[in-house]
Amino acid sequence: MKELANKSILIFLFLSFSLLVGAQFYNGHQMSFGKNRVQYNDFVWSFYRYQNYDVYFNEGGQNLAEYTADYAAKVIPQIEGFFDYTLEKRILFITYNRMSDFRQSNLGLVTGQDDYNIGGTTTVIRNKAFLYFNGDYKNYDEQITAVVTRLIVNELLYGSQLIDNVANSTLITISK
């Protein structure tokens, strides 16, 4: 009988202490993709400044940056005319020579938010437009057009100032 009581006390103590003991936990499988990207190349950035936008490029991307600037000069007035709205903020086009460079970059990643996984799609964050060239100028033109359209629509809906963004997001949340 005494042996059964000792065993039950030991089992009770073991279970009680096991609740207090924390095991080592590996957090790696819960981390979001893309927060720390492997970079195979060093990026040395330069930029061209124009009246309403800047075009950033890395080594070997001067021709692509000039093409981006020329096409943007044509498409921005067309899209602004369509929406009857003029962009207030300066656009920052960040161009990559190829998609592999685009996927290596940590530019534009926002920690703590999972909706910015940019694995191969053109991305717009505030007034920054991330573009990559895949060898097809028609596709690249479509990227630029889509980015400018999205920037104008975002400014129309949410405004260009931080206070406008907060006010509009509050109104949208309240109206739901």
ChimeraX commands (.cxc) that place a marker at each C-alpha (Angstrom):
marker #1 position 0.00,0.00,0.00 radius 0.5
marker #1 position 2.81,2.35,0.92 radius 0.5
marker #1 position 4.51,1.49,-2.37 radius 0.5
marker #1 position 1.36,2.44,-4.35 radius 0.5
marker #1 position 1.15,5.77,-2.50 radius 0.5
marker #1 position 4.81,6.52,-3.26 radius 0.5
marker #1 position 4.29,5.70,-6.96 radius 0.5
marker #1 position 1.19,7.88,-7.19 radius 0.5
marker #1 position 3.02,10.77,-5.48 radius 0.5
marker #1 position 5.95,10.38,-7.88 radius 0.5
marker #1 position 3.62,10.31,-10.88 radius 0.5
marker #1 position 1.79,13.40,-9.58 radius 0.5
marker #1 position 5.06,15.27,-9.02 radius 0.5
marker #1 position 6.38,14.23,-12.42 radius 0.5
marker #1 position 3.23,15.47,-14.16 radius 0.5
marker #1 position 3.23,18.70,-12.13 radius 0.5
marker #1 position 6.84,19.51,-12.95 radius 0.5
marker #1 position 6.46,18.56,-16.59 radius 0.5
marker #1 position 3.96,21.40,-16.98 radius 0.5
marker #1 position 6.53,23.86,-15.67 radius 0.5
marker #1 position 9.42,22.65,-17.78 radius 0.5
marker #1 position 9.72,24.31,-21.19 radius 0.5
marker #1 position 11.38,22.43,-23.97 radius 0.5
marker #1 position 13.57,23.99,-26.62 radius 0.5
marker #1 position 11.36,25.26,-29.44 radius 0.5
marker #1 position 12.46,25.70,-33.03 radius 0.5
marker #1 position 10.80,28.81,-34.44 radius 0.5
marker #1 position 12.19,28.46,-37.97 radius 0.5
marker #1 position 9.21,26.72,-39.48 radius 0.5
marker #1 position 6.91,29.55,-38.44 radius 0.5
marker #1 position 8.94,32.32,-40.04 radius 0.5
marker #1 position 7.58,33.95,-43.16 radius 0.5
marker #1 position 9.35,33.54,-46.46 radius 0.5
marker #1 position 11.50,36.36,-47.72 radius 0.5
marker #1 position 12.35,38.24,-44.58 radius 0.5
marker #1 position 16.05,37.44,-44.93 radius 0.5
marker #1 position 16.88,36.66,-48.50 radius 0.5
marker #1 position 20.07,35.08,-49.69 radius 0.5
marker #1 position 21.96,37.56,-51.83 radius 0.5
marker #1 position 24.36,36.11,-54.35 radius 0.5
marker #1 position 25.34,39.44,-55.88 radius 0.5
marker #1 position 26.31,42.77,-54.40 radius 0.5
marker #1 position 24.03,45.55,-55.59 radius 0.5
marker #1 position 25.52,48.97,-56.25 radius 0.5
marker #1 position 22.63,51.35,-56.82 radius 0.5
marker #1 position 22.47,54.55,-58.87 radius 0.5
marker #1 position 19.53,56.63,-59.99 radius 0.5
marker #1 position 18.29,59.10,-62.55 radius 0.5
marker #1 position 16.14,61.98,-61.30 radius 0.5
marker #1 position 13.34,63.36,-63.45 radius 0.5
marker #1 position 10.65,65.93,-62.76 radius 0.5
marker #1 position 8.01,63.58,-61.29 radius 0.5
marker #1 position 9.88,60.34,-60.68 radius 0.5
marker #1 position 13.23,58.71,-60.00 radius 0.5
marker #1 position 14.53,55.53,-61.60 radius 0.5
marker #1 position 16.90,53.45,-59.49 radius 0.5
marker #1 position 19.05,50.81,-61.14 radius 0.5
marker #1 position 22.01,48.60,-60.30 radius 0.5
marker #1 position 25.15,47.80,-62.27 radius 0.5
marker #1 position 24.47,47.07,-65.92 radius 0.5
marker #1 position 20.97,48.52,-65.76 radius 0.5
marker #1 position 21.53,51.96,-67.26 radius 0.5
marker #1 position 19.80,51.10,-70.54 radius 0.5
marker #1 position 16.84,49.58,-68.71 radius 0.5
marker #1 position 16.58,52.65,-66.46 radius 0.5
marker #1 position 16.57,54.96,-69.49 radius 0.5
marker #1 position 13.92,52.81,-71.16 radius 0.5
marker #1 position 11.85,52.90,-67.96 radius 0.5
marker #1 position 12.14,56.69,-67.79 radius 0.5
marker #1 position 11.15,57.13,-71.45 radius 0.5
marker #1 position 8.15,54.82,-71.18 radius 0.5
marker #1 position 7.05,56.33,-67.86 radius 0.5
marker #1 position 7.21,59.82,-69.41 radius 0.5
marker #1 position 4.68,58.64,-71.99 radius 0.5
marker #1 position 2.39,56.53,-69.83 radius 0.5
marker #1 position 2.08,58.70,-66.69 radius 0.5
marker #1 position 0.30,61.61,-68.46 radius 0.5
marker #1 position -1.99,59.15,-70.28 radius 0.5
marker #1 position -3.08,57.43,-67.07 radius 0.5
marker #1 position -3.35,60.71,-65.17 radius 0.5
marker #1 position -5.59,62.01,-67.98 radius 0.5
marker #1 position -7.74,58.88,-67.86 radius 0.5
marker #1 position -8.34,59.25,-64.12 radius 0.5
marker #1 position -8.33,63.08,-64.28 radius 0.5
marker #1 position -5.91,63.10,-61.36 radius 0.5
marker #1 position -2.31,64.23,-61.00 radius 0.5
marker #1 position 0.02,62.26,-58.73 radius 0.5
marker #1 position 1.14,64.25,-55.72 radius 0.5
marker #1 position 4.00,62.01,-54.62 radius 0.5
marker #1 position 7.17,61.36,-56.55 radius 0.5
marker #1 position 7.31,57.82,-57.99 radius 0.5
marker #1 position 10.41,55.77,-57.23 radius 0.5
marker #1 position 10.92,53.10,-59.89 radius 0.5
marker #1 position 13.36,50.47,-58.66 radius 0.5
marker #1 position 14.43,48.39,-61.64 radius 0.5
marker #1 position 16.12,45.01,-61.62 radius 0.5
marker #1 position 17.95,43.56,-64.61 radius 0.5
marker #1 position 16.32,40.14,-64.17 radius 0.5
marker #1 position 13.88,38.36,-61.91 radius 0.5
marker #1 position 16.64,36.57,-59.98 radius 0.5
marker #1 position 18.00,39.96,-58.88 radius 0.5
marker #1 position 14.48,41.02,-57.91 radius 0.5
marker #1 position 14.02,37.93,-55.74 radius 0.5
marker #1 position 17.33,38.49,-53.93 radius 0.5
marker #1 position 16.55,42.01,-52.85 radius 0.5
marker #1 position 15.43,42.93,-49.35 radius 0.5
marker #1 position 14.27,46.35,-50.56 radius 0.5
marker #1 position 10.62,46.92,-49.86 radius 0.5
marker #1 position 10.18,44.09,-47.41 radius 0.5
marker #1 position 8.18,45.05,-44.36 radius 0.5
marker #1 position 8.82,42.95,-41.29 radius 0.5
marker #1 position 5.81,41.70,-39.42 radius 0.5
marker #1 position 3.46,41.79,-42.40 radius 0.5
marker #1 position 2.93,38.66,-44.42 radius 0.5
marker #1 position 1.20,40.30,-47.37 radius 0.5
marker #1 position 4.46,41.47,-48.96 radius 0.5
marker #1 position 5.81,38.18,-50.29 radius 0.5
marker #1 position 7.17,39.39,-53.63 radius 0.5
marker #1 position 8.23,36.11,-55.16 radius 0.5
marker #1 position 8.10,37.16,-58.80 radius 0.5
marker #1 position 5.36,39.76,-59.00 radius 0.5
marker #1 position 5.61,43.49,-59.54 radius 0.5
marker #1 position 5.08,45.23,-56.25 radius 0.5
marker #1 position 4.03,48.69,-55.15 radius 0.5
marker #1 position 4.70,49.89,-51.62 radius 0.5
marker #1 position 3.62,53.47,-50.96 radius 0.5
marker #1 position 5.32,55.39,-53.80 radius 0.5
marker #1 position 7.94,52.74,-54.61 radius 0.5
marker #1 position 7.47,50.55,-57.67 radius 0.5
marker #1 position 9.61,47.42,-57.96 radius 0.5
marker #1 position 10.09,46.25,-61.56 radius 0.5
marker #1 position 12.09,43.44,-63.11 radius 0.5
marker #1 position 13.01,42.78,-66.71 radius 0.5
marker #1 position 12.44,39.27,-68.05 radius 0.5
marker #1 position 13.67,39.87,-71.60 radius 0.5
marker #1 position 10.29,40.95,-73.01 radius 0.5
marker #1 position 9.73,44.69,-73.43 radius 0.5
marker #1 position 5.98,44.25,-73.94 radius 0.5
marker #1 position 5.68,42.57,-70.54 radius 0.5
marker #1 position 7.90,45.24,-69.01 radius 0.5
marker #1 position 5.70,47.99,-70.48 radius 0.5
marker #1 position 2.67,46.28,-68.94 radius 0.5
marker #1 position 4.43,46.22,-65.56 radius 0.5
marker #1 position 5.09,49.96,-65.73 radius 0.5
marker #1 position 1.52,50.71,-66.80 radius 0.5
marker #1 position 0.09,48.54,-64.02 radius 0.5
marker #1 position 2.34,50.13,-61.41 radius 0.5
marker #1 position 1.46,53.70,-62.39 radius 0.5
marker #1 position -2.25,52.82,-62.47 radius 0.5
marker #1 position -2.04,51.24,-59.04 radius 0.5
marker #1 position -0.19,54.26,-57.61 radius 0.5
marker #1 position -2.84,56.65,-58.92 radius 0.5
marker #1 position -5.70,54.51,-57.65 radius 0.5
marker #1 position -4.02,54.20,-54.23 radius 0.5
marker #1 position -3.63,57.99,-54.02 radius 0.5
marker #1 position -7.24,58.49,-55.09 radius 0.5
marker #1 position -8.54,56.06,-52.49 radius 0.5
marker #1 position -6.20,56.66,-49.57 radius 0.5
marker #1 position -4.52,60.02,-50.18 radius 0.5
marker #1 position -0.82,60.73,-50.36 radius 0.5
marker #1 position -0.16,61.84,-46.78 radius 0.5
marker #1 position 0.19,59.54,-43.78 radius 0.5
marker #1 position -2.66,61.29,-41.96 radius 0.5
marker #1 position -4.91,60.65,-44.99 radius 0.5
marker #1 position -3.99,56.96,-44.94 radius 0.5
marker #1 position -4.82,56.64,-41.25 radius 0.5
marker #1 position -8.08,58.55,-41.59 radius 0.5
marker #1 position -9.22,56.59,-44.64 radius 0.5
marker #1 position -8.31,53.21,-43.16 radius 0.5
marker #1 position -10.21,54.16,-40.00 radius 0.5
marker #1 position -13.26,55.13,-42.00 radius 0.5
marker #1 position -13.10,51.93,-44.01 radius 0.5
marker #1 position -12.79,49.85,-40.84 radius 0.5
marker #1 position -15.69,51.62,-39.18 radius 0.5
marker #1 position -17.95,51.27,-42.20 radius 0.5
marker #1 position -17.56,47.49,-42.40 radius 0.5
marker link #1:1,2 radius 0.2
marker link #1:2,3 radius 0.2
marker link #1:3,4 radius 0.2
marker link #1:4,5 radius 0.2
marker link #1:5,6 radius 0.2
marker link #1:6,7 radius 0.2
marker link #1:7,8 radius 0.2
marker link #1:8,9 radius 0.2
marker link #1:9,10 radius 0.2
marker link #1:10,11 radius 0.2
marker link #1:11,12 radius 0.2
marker link #1:12,13 radius 0.2
marker link #1:13,14 radius 0.2
marker link #1:14,15 radius 0.2
marker link #1:15,16 radius 0.2
marker link #1:16,17 radius 0.2
marker link #1:17,18 radius 0.2
marker link #1:18,19 radius 0.2
marker link #1:19,20 radius 0.2
marker link #1:20,21 radius 0.2
marker link #1:21,22 radius 0.2
marker link #1:22,23 radius 0.2
marker link #1:23,24 radius 0.2
marker link #1:24,25 radius 0.2
marker link #1:25,26 radius 0.2
marker link #1:26,27 radius 0.2
marker link #1:27,28 radius 0.2
marker link #1:28,29 radius 0.2
marker link #1:29,30 radius 0.2
marker link #1:30,31 radius 0.2
marker link #1:31,32 radius 0.2
marker link #1:32,33 radius 0.2
marker link #1:33,34 radius 0.2
marker link #1:34,35 radius 0.2
marker link #1:35,36 radius 0.2
marker link #1:36,37 radius 0.2
marker link #1:37,38 radius 0.2
marker link #1:38,39 radius 0.2
marker link #1:39,40 radius 0.2
marker link #1:40,41 radius 0.2
marker link #1:41,42 radius 0.2
marker link #1:42,43 radius 0.2
marker link #1:43,44 radius 0.2
marker link #1:44,45 radius 0.2
marker link #1:45,46 radius 0.2
marker link #1:46,47 radius 0.2
marker link #1:47,48 radius 0.2
marker link #1:48,49 radius 0.2
marker link #1:49,50 radius 0.2
marker link #1:50,51 radius 0.2
marker link #1:51,52 radius 0.2
marker link #1:52,53 radius 0.2
marker link #1:53,54 radius 0.2
marker link #1:54,55 radius 0.2
marker link #1:55,56 radius 0.2
marker link #1:56,57 radius 0.2
marker link #1:57,58 radius 0.2
marker link #1:58,59 radius 0.2
marker link #1:59,60 radius 0.2
marker link #1:60,61 radius 0.2
marker link #1:61,62 radius 0.2
marker link #1:62,63 radius 0.2
marker link #1:63,64 radius 0.2
marker link #1:64,65 radius 0.2
marker link #1:65,66 radius 0.2
marker link #1:66,67 radius 0.2
marker link #1:67,68 radius 0.2
marker link #1:68,69 radius 0.2
marker link #1:69,70 radius 0.2
marker link #1:70,71 radius 0.2
marker link #1:71,72 radius 0.2
marker link #1:72,73 radius 0.2
marker link #1:73,74 radius 0.2
marker link #1:74,75 radius 0.2
marker link #1:75,76 radius 0.2
marker link #1:76,77 radius 0.2
marker link #1:77,78 radius 0.2
marker link #1:78,79 radius 0.2
marker link #1:79,80 radius 0.2
marker link #1:80,81 radius 0.2
marker link #1:81,82 radius 0.2
marker link #1:82,83 radius 0.2
marker link #1:83,84 radius 0.2
marker link #1:84,85 radius 0.2
marker link #1:85,86 radius 0.2
marker link #1:86,87 radius 0.2
marker link #1:87,88 radius 0.2
marker link #1:88,89 radius 0.2
marker link #1:89,90 radius 0.2
marker link #1:90,91 radius 0.2
marker link #1:91,92 radius 0.2
marker link #1:92,93 radius 0.2
marker link #1:93,94 radius 0.2
marker link #1:94,95 radius 0.2
marker link #1:95,96 radius 0.2
marker link #1:96,97 radius 0.2
marker link #1:97,98 radius 0.2
marker link #1:98,99 radius 0.2
marker link #1:99,100 radius 0.2
marker link #1:100,101 radius 0.2
marker link #1:101,102 radius 0.2
marker link #1:102,103 radius 0.2
marker link #1:103,104 radius 0.2
marker link #1:104,105 radius 0.2
marker link #1:105,106 radius 0.2
marker link #1:106,107 radius 0.2
marker link #1:107,108 radius 0.2
marker link #1:108,109 radius 0.2
marker link #1:109,110 radius 0.2
marker link #1:110,111 radius 0.2
marker link #1:111,112 radius 0.2
marker link #1:112,113 radius 0.2
marker link #1:113,114 radius 0.2
marker link #1:114,115 radius 0.2
marker link #1:115,116 radius 0.2
marker link #1:116,117 radius 0.2
marker link #1:117,118 radius 0.2
marker link #1:118,119 radius 0.2
marker link #1:119,120 radius 0.2
marker link #1:120,121 radius 0.2
marker link #1:121,122 radius 0.2
marker link #1:122,123 radius 0.2
marker link #1:123,124 radius 0.2
marker link #1:124,125 radius 0.2
marker link #1:125,126 radius 0.2
marker link #1:126,127 radius 0.2
marker link #1:127,128 radius 0.2
marker link #1:128,129 radius 0.2
marker link #1:129,130 radius 0.2
marker link #1:130,131 radius 0.2
marker link #1:131,132 radius 0.2
marker link #1:132,133 radius 0.2
marker link #1:133,134 radius 0.2
marker link #1:134,135 radius 0.2
marker link #1:135,136 radius 0.2
marker link #1:136,137 radius 0.2
marker link #1:137,138 radius 0.2
marker link #1:138,139 radius 0.2
marker link #1:139,140 radius 0.2
marker link #1:140,141 radius 0.2
marker link #1:141,142 radius 0.2
marker link #1:142,143 radius 0.2
marker link #1:143,144 radius 0.2
marker link #1:144,145 radius 0.2
marker link #1:145,146 radius 0.2
marker link #1:146,147 radius 0.2
marker link #1:147,148 radius 0.2
marker link #1:148,149 radius 0.2
marker link #1:149,150 radius 0.2
marker link #1:150,151 radius 0.2
marker link #1:151,152 radius 0.2
marker link #1:152,153 radius 0.2
marker link #1:153,154 radius 0.2
marker link #1:154,155 radius 0.2
marker link #1:155,156 radius 0.2
marker link #1:156,157 radius 0.2
marker link #1:157,158 radius 0.2
marker link #1:158,159 radius 0.2
marker link #1:159,160 radius 0.2
marker link #1:160,161 radius 0.2
marker link #1:161,162 radius 0.2
marker link #1:162,163 radius 0.2
marker link #1:163,164 radius 0.2
marker link #1:164,165 radius 0.2
marker link #1:165,166 radius 0.2
marker link #1:166,167 radius 0.2
marker link #1:167,168 radius 0.2
marker link #1:168,169 radius 0.2
marker link #1:169,170 radius 0.2
marker link #1:170,171 radius 0.2
marker link #1:171,172 radius 0.2
marker link #1:172,173 radius 0.2
marker link #1:173,174 radius 0.2
marker link #1:174,175 radius 0.2
marker link #1:175,176 radius 0.2
view
